[in-house]
Amino acid sequence: MTIHSLEDLLAEGVSGRGVLVRSDLNVPLDENGVITDAGRITASVPTLKALLDAGAKVVIAAHLGRPKDGPDPKLSLEPVAAALGEQLGRHVQLAGDIVGTDALARAEGLTDGDVLLLENIRFDKRETSKDDGERLALAKQLAELVSPGGAFVSDGFGVVHRKQASVYDVATLLPHYAGRLVADEIRVLEQLTSSTERPYAVVLGGSKVSDKLGVIESLATKADSIVIGGGMCFTFLAAQGYSVGTSLLEKEMIDTCRRLLDTYHDVLRLPVDVVVTEKFAADSPPQTVAADAIPADTMGLDIGPGSVKRFAALLSNAKTIFWNGPMGVFEFPAYATGTRGIAEAIVAATGKGAFSVVGGGDSAAAVRALGISEGSFSHISTGGGASLEYLEGKTLPGIEVLGRPQPGQTEGGGPA
């Protein structure tokens, strides 16, 4: 599959042209609407800056959160526009709508090197509609913002697994290109799937087995070891017949975990000890217990030091490492030790030459929250869900569409 790159577009020339960029600016906000982790904004800058420096008139489509019933002031992109402007070193206009009169007027008024951020794309229900016609109608209006002579750059890796108007449908209407972020993510994931140096270790955490089932089954036949931590480990421990107290438990997944343990017993690695407490609170005192001796009135919030030591030893010999999901409730300092220990072990392995990938989402947030240098890893993905689906072998709509011929061309590249 041949995907045209941002460099291809820049070589064609973008000065004076409208370029619609789908960025992933879905950053977390606190209760006061202040951005708590600007990692995704930072990751979007290289593509945007390259286009703006080349004289493009850039229109950005992005989302924030999951609006339920149309526009929600709490999910406005206003704080994102300000933060993005600071990082770009130029004013970022924020449209008061998406494809309405304000967006149209602002888009028409752009001059070379100007940038316009549309309001939260998910305020328009057509963006995520299951109806192809509804999505296409919105995509046509988005394309009009950069027409005539416009182009589309896909740079929001965190949404490429979604068949949405600003991700998929608009690429069927405009000449389409992968931004630097998306191109880099694809390169890294291809390396994980097609040219993996062994031993290959996978670290999976997070809350639910059901969220990671597909990737466990896919990677269990490819990886040399899969470390299981986070809330999901307690369902695996229950599958071994252990009591897990009041820990997070997916009862409906116990039989599935038992099957996985039977089938991949030589690959799956579970904690030997865990850190428990009586209530889910940052100030609830921690206690380390064996994984098969969790008191009935306690819940596990982290993996224990013995588990960290074992897992770190395993990771020290790995040549390729993929990590997705924290080992515990890292937001509580008393229960961040497991996540920090695993992160530091991966950093050490990377320093010895291992190729390490942090699979986005909470893992990337944990790295930043714990103050660990992002440059200590080979790659930190901006898309947890997209990374997992890629590794499962699923077709990602937002990537597949980029591999299609440009509008008006045939497979061979000539005119239709």
MOQUINOR-V158244 format. One record per run of one state. SS is the DSSP state (~ for helix, > for strand, _ for the rest). FROM is the first residue (numbers start at 1). TO is the last residue. If there is no record, write none. Layout:
# MOQUINOR-V158244
SS|FROM|TO ; SS|FROM|TO
This chain:
# MOQUINOR-V158244
_|1|4 ; >|5|5 ; ~|6|12 ; _|13|17 ; >|18|23 ; _|24|28 ; >|29|29 ; _|30|34 ; >|35|35 ; _|36|38 ; ~|39|53 ; _|54|56 ; >|57|61 ; _|62|72 ; ~|73|75 ; _|76|77 ; ~|78|88 ; _|89|92 ; >|93|94 ; _|95|100 ; ~|101|108 ; _|109|114 ; >|115|117 ; _|118|120 ; ~|121|123 ; _|124|124 ; ~|125|128 ; _|129|131 ; ~|132|144 ; _|145|150 ; >|151|155 ; _|156|156 ; ~|157|159 ; _|160|168 ; ~|169|172 ; _|173|174 ; >|175|178 ; _|179|179 ; ~|180|194 ; _|195|199 ; >|200|204 ; _|205|208 ; ~|209|219 ; _|220|224 ; >|225|228 ; _|229|232 ; ~|233|239 ; _|240|250 ; ~|251|263 ; _|264|267 ; >|268|269 ; _|270|272 ; >|273|277 ; _|278|286 ; >|287|290 ; _|291|298 ; >|299|303 ; _|304|304 ; ~|305|316 ; _|317|319 ; >|320|324 ; _|325|332 ; ~|333|335 ; _|336|336 ; ~|337|351 ; _|352|354 ; >|355|358 ; _|359|360 ; ~|361|369 ; _|370|373 ; ~|374|376 ; _|377|378 ; >|379|380 ; _|381|383 ; ~|384|391 ; _|392|396 ; ~|397|403 ; _|404|408 ; >|409|409 ; _|410|414 ; >|415|415 ; _|416|416
